[in-house]
Amino acid sequence: MITAQYSAKDRKKKLVLTIFLTLGLFFVQTPKTYAADICKEGLKELQDSLGVIQDKGGIWGYLEKSSNLKNDSMIGLQIDGKLQRLVVSFETLCSEGKTPTPKLYNLILNLIGDTRVLFNKDADRQPKEKVLENLQGLNKKIEALLAQLP
């Protein structure tokens, strides 16, 4: 009798394990699927996020609208161009069949996010030096990432 119960438990465990493994294999992405996802959906997310900034004139436009920072708007133009280069580099990797890493995707997305955070603050309500310091720091981070790309 104990043997029969033990066998039933074993069969139940095997069934649960089989179902779990089958479902696990079903949901595991192949590298090809991952490449398609990051190149399609990841690229779209990067482009859309950057588009939010560019639709409002970019960092250059942000600085041009500020009475305190208008004379320093060239750094904004540099940041806008470099962010665009990051997204184009990501797109180029995809078009060449080289799958960008999740780390690269996140680094670019975070830099765009940092830019959006700066962009959402009224420049004239902050000390000029603080805004410029933040922009220069962002510019250096973007340059460092661009230097690592092919």
VENMOUR-V635745 format. One record per residue. N is the residue number from 1. SS is DSSP state (hx for helix, st for strand, lp for the rest). OMEGA is omega in whole degrees, -180 to 180 (NA if undefined). BURIAL is 1 if it has 9 or more other ideal C-beta (glycine too) atoms within 8 Angstrom, else 0. Layout:
N SS OMEGA BURIAL
N SS OMEGA BURIAL
//
This chain:
1 lp 179 0
2 hx 179 0
3 hx 180 0
4 hx 178 0
5 hx -180 0
6 hx 179 0
7 hx 179 0
8 hx 178 0
9 hx 178 0
10 hx -179 0
11 hx 180 0
12 hx 178 0
13 hx 180 0
14 hx 179 0
15 hx 179 0
16 hx 179 0
17 hx 179 0
18 hx 179 0
19 hx -180 0
20 hx -179 0
21 hx 179 0
22 hx 178 0
23 hx 179 0
24 hx 178 0
25 hx 180 0
26 hx -176 0
27 hx 179 0
28 lp 180 0
29 lp 173 0
30 lp 178 0
31 hx 180 0
32 hx 178 0
33 hx 179 0
34 hx -179 1
35 hx 179 1
36 hx -179 0
37 hx -176 1
38 hx -180 1
39 hx 180 1
40 hx -175 0
41 hx 179 0
42 hx 179 1
43 hx 179 1
44 hx 179 0
45 hx 178 1
46 hx -180 1
47 hx 180 1
48 hx -179 0
49 hx 177 1
50 hx 179 1
51 hx 178 0
52 hx 179 1
53 hx -176 1
54 hx 179 1
55 lp 180 0
56 lp 178 1
57 lp 180 1
58 hx 179 1
59 hx 177 1
60 hx 179 1
61 hx 178 1
62 hx -179 1
63 hx 179 1
64 hx -180 1
65 lp -178 0
66 lp 179 1
67 lp -179 0
68 lp -170 0
69 lp -177 1
70 hx -179 1
71 hx -179 0
72 hx -173 1
73 lp 180 1
74 hx 178 0
75 hx 177 1
76 hx 178 1
77 hx 178 1
78 hx -179 1
79 hx 179 1
80 hx -179 1
81 hx -179 0
82 hx 176 1
83 hx 178 1
84 hx 178 1
85 hx 178 1
86 hx -179 1
87 hx 178 1
88 hx 177 0
89 hx 177 1
90 hx 179 1
91 hx 180 1
92 hx 177 0
93 hx -180 1
94 hx -177 1
95 hx 178 0
96 lp 179 0
97 lp 177 0
98 lp -176 0
99 lp 176 1
100 lp -180 1
101 lp 174 0
102 hx 179 0
103 hx 179 0
104 hx 178 1
105 hx -179 1
106 hx 178 0
107 hx 180 1
108 hx -179 1
109 hx 179 1
110 hx 178 0
111 hx 176 1
112 hx 177 1
113 hx 177 1
114 hx 178 1
115 hx 180 1
116 hx 178 1
117 hx 178 0
118 hx -177 1
119 hx -177 1
120 lp 178 0
121 lp 178 0
122 lp -176 0
123 hx -178 1
124 hx 179 0
125 hx 180 0
126 lp 175 1
127 lp -178 0
128 hx -177 1
129 hx -179 0
130 hx 179 0
131 hx -180 1
132 hx 178 1
133 hx 178 0
134 hx 180 1
135 hx 179 1
136 hx 177 1
137 hx 177 0
138 hx 179 1
139 hx 179 1
140 hx 178 0
141 hx 180 1
142 hx 179 1
143 hx -179 1
144 hx 179 0
145 hx 178 1
146 hx -180 1
147 hx -179 0
148 hx -176 0
149 lp -180 0
150 lp NA 0
//
